[in-house]
Amino acid sequence: MAGVTIMMNGLPGAMGKEVSAACVRRGFKVANVALTGPGCSGSYQLTLEEEKVDQTIELVEVNEANSAKLDEVFANAKAQYGDGLICIDFTHPTAVGPNSELYVKHMVPFVFGTTGGDREALMKRVADSGVYAVIAANMCKQIVALQATMEHMATNFPGAFSGYKLKITESHQSGKADTSGTAKDMMAYFKELNGESSFELENISKIRDREGQLGFGVPEHSLSGHAFHTYELQSEDGSVHFEFQHNVCGRRTYAEGVTDAVQFLSQRMAAKSEKKLFNMIDILKEGAMR
C-alpha cells in the first residue's frame, strides 16, 4: 500500500524479521531506524533477494539514558515519513510500558503484538491519548475467528459447561518469557462457560523445555518457532470430554496478520475514524484480513 512506512520495533528478533519481510511483500516501506532492547543496539541488514531489498536499519535501545536520542528518532521519522508512519511492536513484556509511552508521547500510530506487561495500564494509556492503534495478543486470522466464536459463546451461553473441569496447556519456543496472551484471552471465555472462577493464570500449563515440547507434539524443526494450544473441558464424572486445539508452526501466518492490521489502521486513519483503538476481531469483522 503506497505511502505506508513501518518502523519495525523488535529487530533483530525472529518476529521482527518475519514481519519486516511480510510488510515488504505487502508493498509497505520499512523505516531505516527501529527500537530494540538491551544489548541489541547497532544495525540490522534487511536483505530480501526476491523483493530486491538490501537495507540497513539503525537499532536504538530503549532506556532512560537514551531519552533524548529516542525523541530525536521519532521527530526525524515523522519528518521523513509523514502521516504514513506506523510503528509495529514485537519486543518483550518488560518493554510494553516504555514503548507504548513513546508511541503515545509522539502520537505515532502503532500495531502492538507484544504480550505481557500491565495490559490494563496499556489500554488506558492508549485510549486516553487518542492515538490510533491495533492491540492484539494474536494476529492469525483463523485463531482470531476462533477467539471471536468463543467470545460469542461465553457472552450468549454462560455456564453452558458448568461443572466441567478446565485444563489449558500452551507451548512456545523457549525464548518466550511470558504465558501466551492468546491462552490468557481464551481462559476468560472458558471461565464464563464453565463458571470456574478459581482458574487463574498460574493454572495454565506453560511448556518451554525441549522434552516437554516434543512430548506435546511439536515437530523438532519447529522448536525454535511455534505456538501450540490445547483447551480441555471434562465433565465431573469423566464421561464427557471436549477439546479445542490450535497449533501453529513458524511465524508467517502471524506476520501476514500484522500486515492486515497495518493496512486496516492506515485506512481508519485516512477516514479520520472517531474510534481509534482496535483489536484483531474489529479487523476480522470488517472483512479486512486476507
Summary of the structure (lengths in Angstrom):
residues: 290
radius of gyration: 19.7
end to end distance: 13.8
largest distance: 64.8
contacts: 931
relative contact order: 0.14
helix: 43%
strand: 24%
